[in-house]
Amino acid sequence: MSAHDLTFVLGGARSGKSAFAERLASESGLPVSYLATAAVSDEPEMRARIAHHRASRPAHWPTVEVGRDLAGAVLETAREGHCLLIDCLPLWLAGWLCPPDDGPDAPADDTQWHDVVDQLAQALSTAPGKLIVVSNEIGLGVIPMGSLTRRYVDELGRLNQRVAALAPQVRFVVAGLPMAVKG
């Protein structure tokens, strides 16, 4: 099953993938809604990153901070004649595998995580309108030391493969330059 108007944008950290995805959304000519997956924390570096992303996109784009229920947010927000921009899958995954210590959520086990990925794939396959999903390509570096980091890399790689299989269009951004991978 593939989504009819899904573009998957991949790239490394600071590759320009979010700016490219925002440009695609803006150039669509459709009203845009933004699903933010980053959990706002007290860490100054993370607050600065979130502030940078907020400042880079148009103020009139409604923003929904999704937390863990990305599939539900996609189904609730997507609609025909609109563009939905989801940025980004790595932070959403981090919220499942490494939730904040002071939060109510426990890390997902394999079964729970795979169920959540199935729900997201179903939502992306059936949601109306134009969808743009942003993620980091994480498989170009060294094999990480430590089981949690290896699990994160493995799960993000699998998630990226799943979304790329659904998407008619996949773009890879390097140094701000998008390359067509699919479509």
Secondary structure, 3 states (H helix, E strand, C coil): CCCCCEEEEEECCCCCHHHHHHHHHHHCCCCEEEEECCCCCCCHHHHHHHHHHHHHCCCCCCEEECCCCHHHHHHHHCCCCCEEEEECHHHHHHHHHCCCCCCCCCCCCHHHHHHHHHHHHHHHHHCCCEEEEEEECCCCCCCCCCHHHHHHHHHHHHHHHHHHHHCCEEEEEECCEEEEEEC
